[in-house]
Amino acid sequence: MSRSTRSGTRGEILDAAARLFAATGFKGTSLQDIAGEVGCSKAALLYHFDGKDAILAELLAPAVEAFATLDARLAGLGDDDVQLAAVEGYVDLVMRFRREVTVLYDDIPALLQRPAFAGVQGMSDRLLDALAARSPAPAARVAALMVLSSVPVICMEPIEIGVRTEPIVIGDDELRSILTRSAARTLDLRGA
């Protein structure tokens, strides 16, 4: 069980773990790697956290909590309102938790098997259903899956457009707007 006290070292451990998990994946990062990045011993790291799973759980807890909040909000909406709310809520969620998305992305199937993330698969399934406007039609499901899978990829890195010219950096507000409109078009959502 991890200690409940917060310290500068604890925050440094979480920051280092996030950087390393994003760069080399959860499986590719050892406790020794994290301790080395922080500049502490593995024993000092284990004073603050019981292990790598505990670090990951604490690192991702705010994102999982926000996802659960979105899930509950979508569950209370009618069929006419759920799709647009799902698009806006999902884009906002991914943009707020870019670092966490980067940490999760390469290891999603394995990470979802961990007890700390037991409810995430169900929330993802319900989000997919909401993005599809609760339709069983294959076209609606495929479009919803396209949105579900592409938004995180776009948000993982700062967006720069330009191959032969100087890159154009897109700010968060503009990116949020572009993602929301693009997702709405992909889902053939009218009035968005």
C-alpha positions in Angstrom: 0.0 0.0 0.0 1.4 3.4 -0.9 2.1 6.0 1.8 -0.5 8.8 2.0 2.0 11.5 2.5 2.8 13.9 -0.4 6.3 15.1 -0.9 8.4 16.7 -3.6 10.0 13.4 -4.2 6.6 11.7 -4.7 5.7 14.3 -7.3 9.1 13.9 -9.0 8.6 10.1 -9.1 5.2 10.6 -10.8 6.6 13.1 -13.3 9.6 10.9 -14.1 7.4 7.8 -14.5 5.1 9.7 -16.8 8.0 10.7 -19.1 9.5 7.2 -19.1 6.2 5.4 -19.6 5.4 7.7 -22.5 8.8 7.1 -24.1 9.4 3.4 -23.5 6.0 2.1 -22.4 4.9 0.7 -19.0 6.5 -2.7 -19.6 9.7 -1.1 -20.9 10.2 1.0 -17.8 11.7 -0.5 -14.6 11.5 0.9 -11.1 15.3 1.3 -11.4 14.8 3.5 -14.5 12.4 5.7 -12.6 14.6 6.0 -9.6 17.6 6.8 -11.8 15.6 9.6 -13.5 14.6 11.0 -10.2 18.1 10.7 -8.7 17.0 8.5 -5.8 17.5 4.9 -4.8 15.0 2.2 -5.7 14.4 1.8 -1.9 13.5 5.5 -1.7 11.1 5.1 -4.5 9.5 2.0 -2.8 9.1 4.1 0.3 6.6 6.3 -1.6 5.0 3.6 -3.8 4.5 -0.1 -3.5 5.6 -0.7 -7.0 5.2 0.3 -10.6 1.4 -0.6 -10.7 0.9 1.8 -7.8 2.7 4.6 -9.6 0.6 4.0 -12.7 -2.6 3.9 -10.8 -1.9 7.2 -9.1 -0.7 8.8 -12.3 -3.8 7.9 -14.2 -6.4 8.2 -11.4 -7.5 11.8 -12.3 -8.0 10.8 -15.9 -10.0 7.6 -14.9 -12.1 9.7 -12.5 -12.9 12.3 -15.3 -13.7 9.4 -17.7 -16.1 8.0 -15.1 -17.8 11.4 -14.7 -18.2 11.6 -18.5 -19.6 8.1 -18.5 -22.2 9.0 -15.8 -23.2 12.2 -17.7 -23.7 10.3 -21.0 -25.7 7.6 -19.3 -28.3 10.2 -18.2 -28.8 11.7 -21.7 -31.4 10.7 -24.2 -30.6 9.3 -27.6 -31.1 12.7 -29.3 -28.5 14.4 -27.1 -25.9 11.7 -26.3 -23.8 11.8 -29.5 -22.9 15.5 -29.5 -22.2 15.3 -25.7 -20.0 12.3 -26.3 -18.0 14.0 -29.0 -17.5 17.2 -26.9 -16.8 15.4 -23.7 -14.4 12.9 -25.2 -12.4 15.6 -27.1 -12.2 17.6 -23.9 -11.2 14.6 -21.8 -8.4 13.6 -24.2 -7.1 17.1 -24.5 -7.0 17.6 -20.7 -5.2 14.4 -20.1 -2.7 14.3 -23.1 0.2 13.1 -21.0 -1.9 10.2 -19.5 -3.1 9.3 -23.0 0.5 9.1 -24.2 1.3 6.9 -21.2 -1.6 4.5 -21.9 -1.7 4.4 -25.7 0.9 1.7 -26.5 0.0 -0.6 -23.6 -3.8 -0.2 -23.5 -4.8 -3.9 -23.7 -2.4 -5.0 -21.0 -3.1 -2.0 -18.8 -6.8 -2.6 -18.9 -6.3 -5.9 -17.2 -4.9 -4.3 -14.1 -7.3 -4.0 -11.1 -7.0 -0.2 -10.9 -8.5 0.1 -14.4 -11.2 -2.6 -14.1 -14.1 -0.2 -15.1 -12.3 1.5 -18.0 -13.2 -1.1 -20.7 -16.9 -0.8 -19.8 -16.7 3.0 -19.9 -14.9 2.8 -23.3 -17.6 0.4 -24.7 -20.4 2.8 -23.5 -18.5 5.8 -25.0 -18.3 4.0 -28.3 -22.1 3.3 -28.1 -22.7 7.0 -27.4 -20.5 8.1 -30.2 -22.5 5.8 -32.5 -25.7 7.5 -31.2 -26.6 4.1 -29.7 -27.1 2.7 -33.2 -26.2 -0.9 -34.0 -25.7 0.0 -37.7 -22.2 -1.0 -38.9 -21.5 2.4 -40.5 -22.3 4.2 -37.2 -20.1 1.8 -35.2 -17.1 2.1 -37.6 -17.4 5.9 -37.6 -17.5 5.9 -33.8 -14.5 3.6 -33.6 -12.6 6.0 -36.0 -13.3 8.9 -33.6 -12.5 6.9 -30.5 -9.1 5.8 -31.9 -8.0 8.9 -33.8 -8.6 11.7 -31.2 -5.9 10.3 -28.8 -3.3 9.9 -31.6 -3.8 13.5 -32.6 -3.6 14.8 -29.1 -0.5 12.9 -28.0 2.0 15.3 -29.5 1.9 19.0 -30.2 0.3 19.5 -33.6 2.4 21.1 -36.2 1.2 21.3 -39.8 3.6 21.9 -42.7 5.7 19.6 -44.7 7.4 21.9 -47.2 6.8 25.2 -45.3 7.4 26.5 -41.8 5.2 24.5 -39.4 2.0 26.1 -38.2 1.5 25.3 -34.5 -2.2 24.8 -33.5 -3.2 26.0 -30.0 -5.4 24.0 -27.7 -8.6 26.0 -28.3 -8.3 25.7 -32.0 -7.4 22.1 -31.9 -10.4 21.3 -29.6 -12.6 23.1 -32.1 -11.1 21.3 -35.1 -11.3 17.9 -33.4 -14.9 18.4 -32.4 -16.0 19.5 -35.9 -14.1 16.7 -37.5 -15.5 14.1 -35.2 -19.0 15.4 -35.8 -18.4 15.2 -39.6 -17.0 11.7 -39.3 -20.1 10.7 -37.3 -22.4 12.5 -39.7 -23.7 14.5 -36.7 -26.0 17.3 -37.8 -26.0 20.7 -36.1 -22.6 20.4 -34.5 
